[in-house]
């Protein structure tokens, strides 16, 4: 399994159009040579598709599996400092990623302009946030986190760690987080092809299929008008998509095309099982990031 994962990681890096570069984060000590030298290596997302590509499978590469359901994988563990916080308060959420030797990992590849993406989702699939912590020289990540509703949450760390031999290993680790108080879970809205967020109407097109990699496209219009708005790149792409499965909160890797396709943002999704999913589409217009959420029901 480790060989398969590492092979997939190499594919992500080697198929990038970006040149590999090394940068040292602020506050990191000078020098290097060890696994703990604080570095960020540029890497691309990798799983892109040429024009005309249709639904397909990727036998044996693990893309039909949900991740983020465990706190440890491939010898790496997510270790938060706190596991709860008061409702409505902003907390400095801090954590480390440690290796098999118990030491903090400080070498991460830059994917979508960031070395680590932190996703927060309530257990009822509400309260979504996409955050970007900063890492100190000792490997501690931190970010202000505000959770207004009591209840249980899942916090995901989505990153590609740079191993001791210089290879990239993509991982998603997840940990539970609690906000004490009276909890009323919100039910999932029924599946609809269109939703609104702010002044925008967002439509989703595509047919998710279990075990198949199929395209999903998202088109953004101003509410009440026709024709797409002028999309802006956000984190190196025209949009980002996070899909979470109801129940175990399995996290799905979704890969975007690098350019707009007929004015829409195109992703490739592999659904691993029956069930209900919540898809969160992030996009940017006029310098502001918006999120449109959709329910996907796979019987």
N, C-alpha and C positions, 0 to 999 in steps of 0.2 A: 504493500500500500504506500509506504514511504517513497518507493521508487517511482510509482505512478504519479504521486503528488508532486515530487520534485521534477519529474519530466514535464508535467503540465506547467509548472512554474517557469521552467526554461523556455517553454513555448511562448508564454506570456511576454517574457523579456525579449527573446530573440526576434519576435515578429513586430516589435515596436518600430514605428517610424522615427522615434526620437533617438538621438545619440545618447549613449550611456555616459553619465557624468557623475562626479562625486562632489558633494557639498557638505560642509560641516555646519551643524545647527548653531545658533547663537548660544553662547555659554559653554560650548564643548571645549574640552581641553585640547591643546595643540598636540601634534604627534599622532601616532597610530600604530597599525601593525597587529593589534589584537582584535578579538571579536567584539570587545567592548568599546572600541574607538567609535565615538558618536559620529555616524555618517548617514547620509541619505543618498541612495543611488537611484538615478532616474530610470524609470521603467514604464513601458506602455501597458495598456490593458490586454492587447494581444489577440483576443478572439474576435477578429473582424471577418467580414464576409464580402466577397466581390459582388458586383452588380449581377442580378439575375439569380442569385442563390435562393433556393427554395427550402422548405422544411427538410430537416435531416437529423441524423443521429451522430453521436460521437462515442462509439463503443469504447468502453474501458477507461475513459478519461475522468470519470467521477462527476461530470457536470449535471447529472440527473439526481444528485444527492443534495439534500438540504444541509446547511452548516449552521454554526452558531448555537447548537443545542447543548454543547458541552463547554466547560470552562478550560479544558485542556485538549490539545491535539498535537500530534507529531512531536511530542516532547516539550511543547511550549504551553505555558499556563498564564491565564489572566488573573491578576491579584489586585482587587480593589482595596483601597484603604477603608472606605465606609460602605456599608450595605444598605443604608437607609438614610432618609432625610425628611424634615417636616414639609408638609404641604404648603406651597406658596413661597417657600424660602429659596433663595439662590445659594447653592452650596458649591464649594470648590471640589468638584469630583476628581479624585486622583487614583491612579492605578499604575501598575507595572506589568510588563510582559517578561516572564522569567523563563530561562531555558532549563534543560535537564540538570544542569549544575547548580540550579537555584539562584543564579546571578541574573540581574536585569539585562535584557537585550537592548542594545542601543543602535543597531544597524538595521535600517528599514529602507526599502525601495520606495521611491516617489511614484505613486500611481494616481492618476487624475489630479495632479498638482499637489498632492499631500502625501506625507509618509504614513498617515493613519487616519481613517475615517471612523467616527464613533456614531452609531445609530442607536436611538432610544425609542422603544415602542412599548405601550402598555399591553398587559396580558389580554385585554379586550381588543387589541389592535388599534387603539386610539393613542393620542398624545405623541405622535411621531415627531422626532427631531433628528436632524443630520448635523453633527457638530465636528469640529476639528481641534482636538486638544494640542497643546504644545508640550514638547518633551524637554526636561531639564537634563543636565549633563550626567546625572546619576541614573537616568532611565525612567524617571517618574513623569508620567503624563498627567496633565491637569487641564480642566476646562470648567467655566461656570455652568452650572446645571440648575434650572428651575423646573419643578414639577408641580403643577397647580392642583392636580386631582389626587386624592388618596388612592391606593391600590398597588398592585404588583406591576413591575416593569421588567423588561429585558434590555440589557445594555450590551451591544455588540461592538467589538473592536475588529475592524476590517483592515488588514494590512498585509504586506509582503515583507517577510523578514529576510535579511541577507545572512546566509549561513556562513560558517567559518571558512568554507572553501570558495566563498564569493557567489554562490548560487542564490536565486530568489525562490522563496517558498511562500506561496499565498495561503493565508489562513483567515478564518473568521471565528473568533472565540466569543462566547456569550456568558453573562452572569446575571443573576436575578438582583433586583433592587426594589426596596419597599418604601412606600410612603404611608405611614400609619394614618388611620382615620376611617370614617364610615365610607364604605366602597360600594358603588352601584355600577356594575359593568354595563357599558353601552353596547347594544346589539349592533351587529354589522348591517349596514344598509344593503338593500338588494343590488345585484349586479345591474349597472347601467352603462351604456356606451359613452355618456357624456356627463361631465360635472363642471362646476364653476369654482373658481378660487379668485378672490378679489374681483377685478374687472374683466377677467378672462374666462372664456368657455373652452374647456379642454375635452377633446374626444379621443377615445382609444379604439383602435381597430386591430383585429387579429383573433385567432382561435387557438388559445393555449391547449396543448395536447400532451397527455402523459407520456413521458419517455421520448418525446420528439422535441428537437430544437426548432422553434417556429418564430416568425417575426411578429412583433407588436409595434404599432406605430402610434404616435401621439401628435395631434395637431392642436395648435393653440390659436384661438381667435379672440377678438374683443367681444365681450358678451353683447348680443343683439346685432352683430355685424357679421359679414362674411369676409373671407380672405384671411390668411395667416398674418400674425404680427411679426415684427422684426425680432427674431430670436438672437440672443447673445450667448457666447460661450460661457459656461460656468464650470469651473474646475476642469478646464481643458476639453469640454464636450458641450454639445447643445442641450443636453439633458442627462439626468441620472435617474435610475429606476431601482428601487428597493422593493422586493416582494417577500412577504412573511406569511408563513402558513399558520392557520388557526390551530390551537391546541398545544403542540410542542414548540411553537414559535420558531420553526425551522426557517433559516435565512437562505434565500436563493441568489446565486450569482447571476446577474443580468448584464449583458455586454452591449454597449451602444455602437452604432456605426459612427465613424469619425465626422461625417458630413450629413447635412440634411438630405432627405430623400423626398423629392417633390414637395418641399416645404415642411415636411414632418420629421420628427425625431424617431429613428428606427432602432429597436432593441431586438435581441434574440433571447428567448426564454425557454428553458427546459423545465417543465413541471414534473416533479418526482412521484406524485401520488394523487389519489382522489382527495377531496377536501375543499375547504374554503380558504382563500388567500386574500390578502390586502396588498395592493400595489400602490406605491408612493412615487410619484413622478415629480422630480425637482427640475425647474427651469428658471431662466433669468431673462427679464425684459426691463429695459431702462435702469439697469444697475441693481434691481431688486429681485431676490429669489422668491419664487412661489412654489407651493406644493399642491398637486392635485391627487386625490386618493380614489381608487377604484376597488370594487369587490370582484373577485374572480371565483366562480363556483365550478369546480370540476367534479362531476358526479361519478 
